[in-house]
Structures are given as structure tokens and as C-alpha cells.
């Protein structure tokens, strides 16, 4: 399959050099676009952050506080969450060898929400890092259960895998909702399952830096994860410790998912859309594609958040709602496109 970003390797050294320059230029253009979106995010909100507000001796201190306490933390949270969740989706797709899988379609997010509900019931005063670790443990268990179920299901079509994940997500989500209703925690559950950055302030988003560190670790292990995505037999023949690499990848996915759910709630379909778009441009080599995945993930989250803040200004539409609409439509498009390809 041809690729617009030189997925097919050019035959001559000059062609390879020109291809590399085009890729670098496009990456720099994409990075500049994300920077512009970040600047727009800093300026949007109910409070006035115009140049006149900073110059005014009366409003300058107030505008500076808004910028440092609210706007900058929120923009950083958007970038960190978008980057980490997009990379987590790429890892899941690589390890399951299926383009229709991501944390919100494999029971990972719902399992993390169940873990948060349990820790809220039995240890409500636990520190945030403790809640994150428990949610990560449940997310890892839910993902492992999903992979275990796939072993017993005849995979005659690539569409079977996401359907199994959606059914598992529904079962776990229904169980979580039942106990949340039973113990009057539906409001808390809604906060975990609906992505919303409106409450992000300085001191309430720093946990997302853990997700950023995990993203860097995923990049360092990109070659091993790529080999693991080629299958157990192939990876083992090349001397790769297949089970260890898969476990490492699943731990990254679980911890990233738990961190984001604890901090800002669920970001549906983000880990599905971005890796598929990048795969069409860059192929399946994670070493080359992960920087693009991270960049486009941050850009998509910034864009959806800006739309949610502008559409009903000065009120906000939660980013989870915007991403749910956009993501579900693109998910159906990918499913239908995949079905046509297999027909």
C-alpha cells in the first residue's frame, strides 16, 4: 500500500534524502499547528486574558493568576493526556494486532473506573497516587481478561475483536453502574467516565506527568513492541522475550489509562482514531510513528477542547462529549471500511 509520507522506501539515496526532508517539514508544520492550538487554548475562557488586561495595573495581577493557576495547567493537561492516550492506543493495537482496539473498546477504561469505585467505597481517604495504582491494577486485570477471552473466540473477522471488547466493556460498565447506584456514587462515576478539563488547576493535574514518563518509556521500547506485534512465533525466533514485552506494554497501557481517568476522566476513541490515521501515513514501525501519534493526539484533544469551550461560550461542553461524537463516527467509518476491504 502506498504511503503519502514515503512509506515505500525510495530506491536511491537522493530520493531517500528528499523523502526525509519532506517528512521533517510536515512534522514541523504539525508541531507548529499544535503550538498555535495551545496558544488559542490559553486565551479562551470566561476570564479576560487580552493584552490590555495584562497592561492594566488593576486587572494585570488577576489576569496573571488566571494564566498561571488555570490556563497553563489546563493546556499542559490537554497535551499530556492526548499524547499519552494516543500512544496507549497504539500499543494496544500493536499487541492485539487489530486496528479497532483501544482502551475504551477493550474494557480497560471501564475496569479502571471499577477500581476507582472500589477504592472510593473501602478507602475514601486514600491519596490520589494510591487511587491511581489501584485503578491501574484493575485496568491491567481487565485488559488481561480481554486478551484471555480472545484466545477462546474464533477470530474469523477483524471485526470480532472490537465487538468482544465492547461487550466486555458493557458488562464491566453495567456492574460498576449498579454498585455506584447502590451506594449513591453515580455522580462520581459520571465524572470518571466523562472527560472534562474544566476542573484542572495547578496542583490537580501533575499526575499526568507520570503518563508522560510512561510515553517516553514506550518510545524507548518501540522496536521491541513492534516485534511483539508481529506475533509470538516470529518474535521468539528473533530472540525476543515475548511475554515480558507484552506484559511491559500492557502495564504502560493500564497505568496511562488509570492516570487519565483519575485526573480528567475518559477520553473515548482517542487511542483508536490517531493510530489509524498515523498508520496510513507512516506504516506500523512504532519507532517512526510514535512521535506523530503523540503530536496528533495532543492536537486532536486541543481541538476538541477548544470546540467545547467556544460552542456554548461562556459555558463548556465536556471534551468527552465532543470526542464521543467525533470518535464514534470515525469508528463506524473504520469498521465499514474494514468490512469493505475484507468483502
C-alpha positions in Angstrom: 0.0 0.0 0.0 1.4 3.4 -1.0 2.0 6.0 1.7 1.9 9.8 1.4 4.8 10.1 3.8 7.2 7.8 1.9 6.1 4.5 3.5 7.6 2.8 0.5 11.3 3.0 0.7 12.8 5.1 -2.2 15.4 3.3 -4.3 18.0 6.0 -4.5 19.9 7.9 -1.8 18.8 11.2 -3.2 15.1 10.1 -3.1 15.5 8.9 0.5 17.1 12.3 1.4 14.2 14.2 -0.2 11.7 12.0 1.4 13.3 12.5 4.8 13.2 16.3 4.3 9.5 16.2 3.4 8.7 14.2 6.5 10.7 16.6 8.7 8.9 19.6 7.1 5.5 18.1 7.6 6.3 17.2 11.2 7.5 20.7 11.9 4.3 22.1 10.3 2.2 19.7 12.5 4.2 20.8 15.6 3.6 24.4 14.7 -0.1 23.8 14.4 -0.2 22.2 17.9 1.6 25.2 19.3 -0.9 27.5 17.7 -3.8 25.4 19.2 -2.1 25.6 22.6 -1.8 29.4 22.4 -5.5 29.6 21.4 -6.4 27.3 24.4 -4.5 29.7 26.7 -6.6 32.7 25.5 -10.1 31.0 25.6 -12.2 31.2 28.7 -14.6 33.3 30.8 -11.8 35.5 32.2 -10.2 38.2 30.1 -6.6 37.5 29.1 -6.2 40.1 26.4 -3.1 42.3 26.2 -5.0 45.2 27.7 -5.8 43.1 30.7 -2.1 42.4 31.4 -1.2 46.0 30.9 -3.9 47.4 33.2 -2.5 47.9 36.8 -5.8 46.8 38.3 -6.5 43.7 36.1 -2.9 42.7 35.4 -2.5 40.7 38.7 -5.8 39.0 38.2 -5.0 38.0 34.6 -1.6 36.7 35.6 -3.2 34.5 38.3 -5.7 33.1 35.8 -2.9 32.3 33.4 -0.7 30.6 36.0 -3.3 28.8 38.1 -5.8 27.8 35.4 -4.9 28.3 31.7 -1.4 26.9 31.6 -2.1 23.8 33.8 -5.2 23.1 31.6 -3.3 23.4 28.4 -0.5 21.2 29.7 -3.0 18.6 30.9 -4.6 18.6 27.4 -1.3 18.0 25.7 -0.1 15.3 28.2 -3.4 13.4 28.2 -3.8 13.5 24.4 -0.2 12.3 23.9 -0.3 9.5 26.4 -3.8 8.1 25.5 -2.9 8.1 21.8 0.3 6.2 22.4 -1.5 3.7 24.7 -4.0 3.0 21.9 -1.1 2.4 19.5 0.5 -0.1 21.9 -2.8 -2.0 22.3 -3.4 -2.2 18.6 0.2 -3.4 18.1 -0.1 -6.1 20.8 -3.5 -7.3 19.8 -2.7 -7.0 16.0 -6.0 -5.3 15.4 -6.7 -1.7 14.3 -10.1 -1.5 16.0 -8.8 -1.9 19.6 -8.1 0.8 22.2 -8.6 1.3 26.0 -12.2 2.4 25.6 -13.1 -0.6 23.4 -11.3 -3.3 25.3 -12.7 -2.9 28.9 -9.6 -1.1 30.1 -11.2 2.2 30.9 -14.3 0.5 32.5 -12.0 -1.7 34.6 -10.1 1.4 35.8 -13.5 3.0 36.7 -14.5 -0.1 38.7 -11.2 0.1 40.6 -11.8 3.7 41.4 -15.3 2.9 42.7 -14.0 0.1 44.9 -11.2 2.3 46.4 -13.8 5.1 47.0 -16.0 2.6 48.8 -13.4 1.0 51.0 -10.7 3.6 51.3 -12.2 7.1 50.5 -9.3 8.9 52.2 -6.6 7.2 50.1 -4.1 9.5 48.4 -4.5 10.2 44.7 -1.5 8.2 43.8 -2.9 5.2 45.7 -6.2 5.5 43.8 -4.3 5.6 40.6 -2.3 2.5 41.4 -5.5 0.5 42.3 -7.2 1.8 39.2 -4.2 0.7 37.2 -4.3 -2.8 38.7 -7.9 -3.2 37.8 -7.3 -1.8 34.3 -4.4 -4.3 33.8 -6.7 -7.2 35.0 -9.5 -6.1 32.7 -7.1 -5.9 29.7 -5.7 -9.3 30.6 -9.2 -10.7 30.8 -10.0 -9.3 27.3 -6.9 -10.9 25.8 -7.7 -14.2 27.6 -11.2 -14.2 26.1 -9.8 -13.6 22.6 -8.0 -17.0 22.9 -11.3 -18.8 23.1 -13.1 -16.9 20.4 -12.8 -17.9 16.7 -11.4 -14.8 15.1 -12.8 -15.2 11.6 -13.0 -11.5 11.1 -11.0 -8.5 12.4 -14.4 -7.0 13.5 -14.9 -9.8 16.1 -12.1 -8.4 18.3 -13.6 -4.9 18.9 -17.1 -6.4 19.3 -15.8 -8.7 22.1 -14.2 -5.7 23.7 -17.3 -3.6 23.5 -19.4 -6.4 25.1 -16.8 -6.9 27.9 -16.8 -3.1 28.4 -20.6 -3.2 28.6 -20.6 -5.9 31.3 -18.0 -4.2 33.4 -19.6 -0.8 33.0 -23.0 -2.2 34.0 -21.6 -3.8 37.1 -19.9 -0.6 38.0 -23.1 1.4 37.5 -25.1 -1.0 39.6 -22.8 -0.6 42.6 -22.4 3.1 42.1 -26.2 3.4 42.2 -26.4 1.1 45.2 -24.0 3.3 47.2 -25.1 6.7 45.8 -21.9 7.3 43.8 -23.4 7.8 40.3 -22.2 11.4 40.2 -18.6 10.4 40.9 -18.9 7.6 38.3 -20.1 10.1 35.8 -17.1 12.3 36.5 -14.7 9.4 35.8 -16.4 8.3 32.6 -16.9 11.8 31.1 -13.7 13.6 30.1 -13.7 17.1 31.4 -10.8 19.5 31.8 -12.8 22.4 33.3 -11.7 21.5 36.9 -8.0 21.3 36.0 -6.0 23.7 38.1 -2.4 24.0 39.4 -1.9 21.1 41.8 -4.6 18.9 40.2 -3.0 17.8 37.0 0.6 16.9 37.9 -0.3 13.2 38.0 -0.4 13.3 34.2 3.4 13.8 34.1 3.5 10.1 35.1 1.7 9.3 31.9 4.3 11.4 30.0 7.1 9.4 31.5 5.4 6.2 30.5 5.0 7.5 27.0 8.8 8.1 26.9 9.4 4.5 28.1 7.1 3.3 25.3 9.2 5.1 22.8 12.4 3.6 24.2 10.9 0.1 23.8 9.3 0.9 20.4 11.4 -1.6 18.5 10.6 -4.5 20.9 6.9 -3.6 20.8 7.0 -3.6 17.0 8.5 -7.1 17.0 6.0 -8.3 19.6 3.2 -7.1 17.3 4.4 -9.5 14.6 3.3 -12.5 16.7 4.7 -14.8 19.3 6.5 -17.2 17.0 8.2 -14.5 14.9 9.3 -12.5 17.9 10.6 -15.6 19.7 12.6 -16.7 16.7 14.3 -13.3 16.7 15.3 -13.8 20.4 12.7 -11.5 21.9 11.3 -12.3 25.3 7.7 -12.1 24.0 5.8 -12.5 27.3 7.9 -9.9 29.1 7.5 -7.3 26.3 3.7 -7.9 26.1 3.5 -7.5 29.9 5.5 -4.3 29.8 3.2 -2.9 27.1 0.1 -3.8 29.0 1.4 -2.2 32.2 2.0 1.0 30.3 -1.5 1.0 28.8 -3.1 0.2 32.2 -1.1 2.9 34.1 -1.7 5.6 31.4 -5.4 4.8 31.4 -5.7 4.9 35.1 -3.8 8.2 35.4 -6.0 9.9 32.8 -9.3 8.5 34.3 -8.3 9.6 37.8 -7.3 13.1 36.7 -9.7 14.2 33.9 -12.0 11.2 33.1 -12.3 9.1 30.0 -11.3 10.3 26.5 -13.2 7.9 24.2 -11.9 6.7 20.9 -8.7 8.9 21.0 -6.5 5.8 21.0 -8.4 4.4 18.1 -8.5 7.4 15.7 -5.0 8.7 15.9 -3.0 5.4 15.5 -5.1 4.5 12.4 -4.5 7.9 10.8 -0.8 7.7 11.5 -0.6 4.1 10.3 -2.0 5.2 6.9 0.8 7.8 6.7 3.8 6.1 8.4 3.1 2.3 8.4 3.4 0.1 11.5 7.0 0.9 12.7 6.5 2.3 16.2 9.9 4.0 16.2 8.9 6.2 13.3 5.2 6.5 14.1 5.1 7.3 17.8 6.2 10.9 17.5 3.4 11.5 15.0 0.9 9.7 17.2 1.9 11.8 20.2 1.7 15.0 18.2 -1.7 14.3 16.5 -3.1 13.0 19.8 -2.3 16.3 21.5 -3.6 18.3 18.6 -6.9 16.4 18.5 -7.5 16.8 22.2 -6.7 20.6 22.0 -9.1 21.0 19.0 -12.0 19.1 20.7 -11.5 21.1 23.9 -11.5 24.4 22.0 -14.7 23.5 20.2 -16.3 22.5 23.5 -15.3 25.9 25.1 -16.4 28.0 22.1 -19.6 26.3 21.0 -21.6 27.5 24.1 -19.4 30.2 25.5 -19.0 31.1 28.3 -20.3 27.6 29.3 -18.4 24.5 28.3 -19.4 21.2 26.6 -17.2 18.4 28.2 -14.5 17.2 25.9 -15.6 13.6 26.5 -18.9 14.5 24.7 -17.2 16.1 21.7 -14.7 13.3 21.4 -17.5 10.7 21.8 -19.4 12.3 18.8 -16.3 12.6 16.6 -14.8 9.3 17.7 -17.9 7.1 17.3 -18.5 8.5 13.8 -14.9 7.7 12.7 -15.0 4.3 14.5 -18.1 3.3 12.4 -16.3 4.6 9.3 -13.3 2.5 10.0 -15.5 -0.6 10.7 -17.3 -0.2 7.4 -14.1 0.5 5.5 -12.5 -2.6 7.1 -15.6 -4.7 6.2 -15.5 -3.5 2.6 -11.8 -4.3 2.4 -12.5 -7.9 3.6 -15.5 -8.4 1.3 
